[in-house]
Amino acid sequence: MLTQEENELLTHVGPGTPAGQLLRRYWHVVAAAGELSDAKPKKRVRILGEDLVLYRDRSGTYGLVRERCSHRGASLYYGFVEDDGIRCPYHGWKYDACGKCIEQPFENPEAGYKDKIQHPAYPVVKLSGLLFAYMGPPEKKPNLPKWDILVRQDGVKKVDICEVLQCNWLQAMENSADPTHTYYLHSHTLKLKGAKDFVPFHYQTLSKIDFELVIEPNWAGIQKQRVFAGDEVAVEAPHPLIFPNILFVPVRSGYALHFRTPINDLNTQVYQFRFSPTKDGSIPEQPKDPSIEYVGTKNADGEFHLDNFASQDHMAWETQGPIADRAIEHLGEGDRGVIMFRKLLRDQIQAVQNGQDPAGTSMDPTKDEMIQLIHEGYSAFSFAAAQEQREA
């Protein structure tokens, strides 16, 4: 259990908050590239409690700027995206992707006033169809982690954008340190609903669970290993919680990275990047930016339909409350991973407050290399093949 003060320390993400300062030291997914187009080159986003506008200018450069113009506060979302930036619809001030004011149509150019304006802006990088933003101190900007399933080309890629999660980001991440939930929340629920594919892999008795804290130069997290009861049970592929807000997990015939981007203290946007490797290592034809699917978690009545993992997870997370009251919980042995994650989070908040770099961040260009999550000797779980066998 946590006190109210401890809970607020770990959950509040706005500017100036301890957890917010920590989270700003990492890259976050702010959108899928496919959400922007020539017809719709901009999108309102709220990230870590900040109201921003994401845009793609006519040269293909991405920008992420504060929504309210530095002149008189009008919304840049209604502005004009041009070759080299975004122009305010009110008086025409124009900003480039770095937040530099490059035009002030009704000011004396000899006064140099535009050179004194620095509009809040954050760097954006596209990687495998996802748009990542860094919102921390510029001099502390780390390398953008190159996860293997993002940079590999020998597979089909897809992005699922889930219905907005109406609760704090920490509830989603504690779930990633809780490997016992899959038996009832997922497989048992699907079986009782009559699903032919109730993912029987998760419907097994556990023998033990191991947790290991991993601190590497370019990532950190908690490695989980479930050991199932029985004599001839396959060894589970590693699927770590990646600090601070990512989960790597095998899914059916491939793998996925789940990015949980805090919108504010009470809402979270979940992006699921899916990678299905080809059996022969060939490079498939696919769009430049992966296709997007929007995943609903509730029915027309606003209740969770529980027909898929996303809906089941969102139910478990949201029904704890907008911010879970951790003062009334009773943790057991199966919650060791949750306890470990909270300690890791608390320790890294303290590290940043002490002027240190948080775990798993690196600015060293020699460490900017592919991070291997899919280890040799493991292959994707082929639930689809298992389903075909049961239906035969």
C-alpha positions in Angstrom: 0.0 0.0 0.0 1.0 3.6 -0.5 0.2 6.8 1.3 -1.7 9.5 -0.6 1.5 11.5 -0.8 3.4 8.5 -2.2 0.6 7.8 -4.7 0.6 11.4 -6.0 4.4 11.3 -6.3 4.2 8.3 -8.7 1.1 9.3 -10.7 1.0 13.0 -11.3 2.7 13.8 -14.7 2.2 17.6 -15.3 5.0 20.1 -15.8 7.1 20.5 -12.7 5.8 17.3 -11.0 8.5 14.8 -9.9 7.1 11.9 -12.1 6.4 14.4 -14.9 10.1 15.5 -14.8 11.2 11.9 -15.0 8.9 10.9 -17.8 10.0 13.9 -19.8 13.5 12.4 -19.9 12.3 9.6 -22.2 10.8 9.6 -25.8 7.1 9.1 -26.0 4.8 8.0 -28.9 2.5 11.0 -29.7 0.8 9.7 -32.8 1.1 7.3 -35.7 2.4 8.9 -38.9 -0.6 7.6 -40.8 -2.8 9.9 -38.7 -1.4 12.9 -40.6 -1.9 13.5 -44.3 -1.8 16.3 -46.9 -5.5 16.8 -46.4 -5.2 16.7 -42.6 -1.6 17.7 -41.7 -2.2 18.6 -38.0 -3.6 17.1 -34.9 -4.4 18.3 -31.4 -2.6 16.3 -28.7 -2.3 16.5 -25.0 0.8 14.9 -23.6 1.9 14.9 -20.0 -0.7 17.5 -19.3 0.5 19.9 -22.0 -1.8 21.0 -24.9 0.1 20.8 -28.1 -0.3 20.7 -31.9 1.4 18.0 -33.9 1.9 18.9 -37.6 3.7 17.9 -40.8 4.8 20.8 -42.9 4.9 20.7 -46.7 8.5 19.7 -46.7 7.7 16.6 -44.7 9.1 17.9 -41.4 7.2 17.1 -38.2 6.6 19.7 -35.5 5.1 19.6 -32.0 4.4 23.0 -30.6 2.3 24.5 -27.8 -1.2 25.0 -29.1 -1.6 28.6 -27.9 0.3 31.2 -29.9 3.0 33.1 -28.1 1.5 36.4 -29.5 -2.1 36.6 -28.1 -2.9 32.9 -27.3 -5.0 31.9 -30.2 -5.0 28.2 -31.2 -2.4 27.1 -33.7 -4.5 24.1 -34.5 -6.6 26.3 -36.7 -3.4 27.8 -38.3 -1.9 27.3 -41.7 0.7 24.6 -42.3 3.2 25.9 -44.8 6.5 24.8 -46.4 8.6 25.6 -43.3 6.3 25.7 -40.3 2.9 26.6 -39.0 1.3 30.1 -39.1 -1.1 31.5 -36.5 -4.6 32.1 -38.0 -5.0 35.3 -36.0 -2.1 37.7 -36.9 0.1 35.4 -39.0 3.0 34.8 -36.7 4.9 31.7 -38.1 7.0 29.2 -36.2 9.3 26.5 -37.4 9.5 23.0 -35.9 12.0 24.2 -33.3 9.7 26.9 -32.1 11.6 29.8 -33.6 9.4 32.6 -34.8 10.4 33.2 -38.4 7.7 35.7 -39.5 5.7 38.5 -37.9 3.9 40.2 -40.8 2.8 43.3 -39.0 5.9 44.1 -37.0 8.8 46.2 -38.0 11.4 43.8 -39.4 14.2 46.1 -38.4 13.3 45.8 -34.7 14.2 42.1 -34.7 11.3 41.3 -32.4 10.7 37.9 -33.9 14.2 36.9 -32.9 13.3 37.4 -29.3 10.4 34.9 -29.4 11.0 31.2 -28.6 7.7 29.3 -28.8 7.5 26.1 -26.8 8.3 23.2 -29.1 9.6 19.6 -28.9 11.6 17.5 -31.3 9.7 14.8 -33.2 11.3 11.7 -34.8 9.5 9.2 -37.0 10.5 5.6 -36.6 8.7 2.7 -38.3 5.5 4.8 -38.7 5.4 6.0 -35.1 6.0 9.6 -34.2 8.1 10.0 -31.0 8.6 13.2 -29.1 11.1 14.2 -26.4 9.8 16.8 -24.0 12.7 17.1 -21.5 15.7 19.4 -21.3 17.3 19.7 -24.7 20.8 19.2 -23.4 19.7 15.9 -21.9 18.0 14.4 -25.0 18.8 10.7 -25.1 19.1 8.5 -28.2 15.7 7.2 -29.4 15.8 3.5 -28.6 15.9 1.4 -31.8 13.8 -1.6 -30.7 14.4 -4.6 -33.1 10.7 -5.0 -34.1 10.7 -1.3 -35.2 13.9 -1.4 -37.3 13.7 -4.9 -38.7 12.3 -5.1 -42.3 11.6 -8.9 -42.5 8.0 -8.7 -41.3 4.5 -7.1 -41.6 4.0 -4.0 -39.4 0.7 -2.6 -38.1 -0.3 0.0 -35.5 -3.4 -0.4 -33.3 -4.6 2.8 -31.6 -6.8 1.9 -28.6 -9.8 3.8 -27.4 -8.6 6.4 -24.8 -7.9 4.8 -21.5 -9.7 6.8 -18.8 -7.3 6.4 -16.0 -3.8 7.1 -14.9 -0.8 5.6 -16.8 0.5 3.8 -13.7 -2.4 1.4 -13.6 -1.6 0.2 -17.1 2.1 -0.2 -16.3 1.6 -2.1 -13.0 -0.4 -4.6 -15.0 2.7 -5.2 -17.1 4.5 -6.3 -13.9 1.6 -8.6 -13.0 1.9 -11.8 -15.1 -0.7 -13.8 -13.1 -3.7 -11.7 -14.4 -3.8 -13.4 -17.8 -5.4 -16.6 -16.6 -8.7 -15.1 -15.4 -8.8 -11.7 -17.1 -8.0 -13.0 -20.5 -8.3 -16.7 -21.1 -11.0 -17.5 -18.6 -13.1 -14.5 -19.7 -12.8 -15.5 -23.4 -13.6 -19.2 -22.6 -16.8 -18.3 -20.7 -17.8 -16.1 -23.6 -17.6 -19.1 -25.9 -14.5 -17.9 -27.9 -13.0 -20.7 -30.0 -9.6 -19.2 -29.5 -9.4 -18.4 -25.8 -5.6 -18.3 -25.9 -5.0 -21.6 -24.0 -1.3 -20.6 -23.5 -2.4 -18.4 -20.6 -4.8 -21.0 -19.3 -2.2 -23.0 -17.5 -1.3 -23.6 -13.9 1.8 -21.6 -12.8 4.6 -23.2 -10.9 6.6 -20.1 -10.2 7.2 -16.5 -11.4 10.7 -14.9 -11.6 11.4 -11.2 -11.9 14.7 -9.6 -12.7 15.6 -6.0 -12.8 17.4 -5.1 -16.0 19.6 -2.0 -16.4 21.3 -1.7 -19.8 23.0 1.3 -21.3 20.1 2.1 -23.6 17.1 0.6 -21.8 15.9 -0.6 -18.4 13.0 -2.5 -17.1 11.8 -5.7 -15.4 12.2 -9.1 -17.1 9.4 -11.5 -16.2 9.5 -15.3 -16.6 6.5 -17.5 -15.9 7.2 -21.2 -15.3 4.2 -23.4 -15.9 3.4 -26.6 -14.1 3.9 -29.8 -16.0 6.6 -32.0 -17.4 6.7 -31.0 -21.1 5.8 -27.3 -21.0 7.4 -24.9 -23.4 9.6 -22.2 -21.9 8.0 -18.8 -22.1 9.6 -16.2 -24.3 11.0 -13.2 -22.4 8.6 -10.3 -22.4 9.9 -7.4 -20.4 8.3 -4.3 -19.0 10.4 -1.6 -20.5 10.8 1.4 -18.2 9.0 3.7 -17.9 5.9 3.0 -20.0 6.3 0.2 -22.6 5.5 -3.5 -22.7 7.1 -6.0 -25.1 5.0 -9.1 -25.6 4.5 -12.1 -28.0 1.1 -11.9 -29.7 -0.3 -14.7 -31.7 2.0 -15.1 -34.7 4.3 -12.1 -33.9 5.3 -9.6 -31.4 4.1 -6.2 -30.1 5.3 -3.2 -28.3 2.6 -1.4 -26.2 3.3 2.3 -25.6 1.3 3.9 -22.8 1.5 7.6 -23.3 0.2 9.7 -20.4 -2.3 12.3 -21.7 -2.7 13.8 -18.3 -3.1 12.5 -14.7 -6.5 10.9 -15.6 -6.1 9.6 -19.2 -3.7 7.5 -21.2 -3.3 6.8 -24.9 -2.2 3.2 -25.8 -0.5 2.5 -29.1 0.2 -1.2 -30.0 2.9 -1.7 -32.6 2.6 -5.2 -34.1 5.3 -7.0 -36.0 4.8 -10.4 -37.7 8.1 -11.8 -39.1 8.1 -13.7 -42.3 9.0 -17.4 -42.0 11.8 -17.2 -44.6 13.2 -13.8 -43.6 12.0 -12.1 -46.8 11.0 -8.5 -46.8 7.3 -8.1 -47.6 5.7 -5.3 -49.6 3.9 -2.9 -47.4 3.0 0.8 -47.1 5.7 3.3 -46.1 3.8 3.9 -42.9 2.2 0.8 -41.3 -1.6 0.5 -41.5 -3.7 1.8 -38.6 -6.5 0.0 -36.9 -8.6 1.7 -34.2 -9.5 -0.6 -31.4 -12.7 -0.1 -29.4 -13.0 -1.3 -25.9 -16.6 -0.4 -25.0 -20.0 -1.1 -26.5 -22.7 1.3 -27.5 -23.9 1.5 -23.9 -20.5 2.6 -22.7 -19.7 -0.8 -21.0 -16.6 -2.9 -21.7 -17.5 -5.6 -24.2 -14.6 -7.8 -23.0 -14.3 -9.4 -26.5 -10.5 -8.8 -26.7 -7.5 -8.3 -24.6 -7.6 -4.5 -24.9 -11.1 -4.3 -23.6 -10.4 -6.7 -20.8 -7.2 -4.8 -19.8 -9.0 -1.4 -19.9 -11.8 -2.7 -17.7 -9.3 -3.9 -15.1 -7.4 -0.6 -15.2 -10.3 1.9 -15.4 -12.4 0.3 -12.7 -9.7 0.9 -10.2 -10.7 4.6 -10.5 -9.2 7.5 -12.4 -6.2 7.3 -10.0 -6.1 4.0 -8.1 -6.3 4.5 -4.3 -3.3 2.4 -3.3 -3.8 3.1 0.4 -6.6 0.5 0.5 -4.9 -2.3 -1.4 -3.6 -5.6 0.0 -0.6 -6.9 -2.0 0.3 -10.5 -2.0 3.3 -12.6 -3.2 2.0 -12.5 -6.8 2.4 -8.7 -6.7 6.2 -8.8 -6.3 6.6 -7.3 -9.8 4.3 -4.4 -9.0 6.3 -3.7 -5.8 9.6 -3.9 -7.9 8.2 -1.5 -10.5 7.1 1.1 -7.9 10.5 1.0 -6.3 12.2 1.4 -9.7 9.9 4.4 -10.5 10.5 5.9 -7.1 14.3 5.5 -7.4 14.4 7.1 -10.8 12.3 10.0 -9.7 14.9 10.5 -6.9 17.8 10.1 -9.4 16.5 12.9 -11.6 15.8 15.1 -8.6 19.5 14.6 -7.6 20.7 15.7 -11.0 21.4 12.2 -12.3 20.4 10.6 -15.6 17.5 8.1 -15.3 18.1 4.4 -16.0 18.1 3.2 -19.6 18.8 6.6 -21.2 22.0 7.2 -23.2 23.3 10.1 -25.2 26.4 8.1 -26.3 26.3 7.8 -30.1 28.3 4.5 -29.8 25.4 3.0 -27.9 22.9 4.0 -30.5 22.3 0.6 -31.9 19.5 -1.9 -32.4 18.1 -3.3 -29.1 17.4 -7.0 -29.3 14.1 -8.0 -27.7 13.5 -11.2 -29.8 16.1 -13.5 -28.5 17.7 -16.4 -30.3 16.0 -19.7 -29.6 12.5 -18.3 -29.3 9.8 -17.9 -31.9 6.5 -16.2 -31.9 3.6 -18.1 -30.3 1.4 -19.3 -33.2 -2.0 -19.2 -31.6 -3.5 -19.0 -35.1 -2.0 -22.4 -35.9 -3.3 -23.9 -32.7 -6.8 -22.6 -33.5 -6.7 -24.2 -37.0 -5.7 -27.5 -35.4 -8.6 -27.3 -32.9 -11.1 -26.5 -35.6 -9.9 -29.3 -38.0 
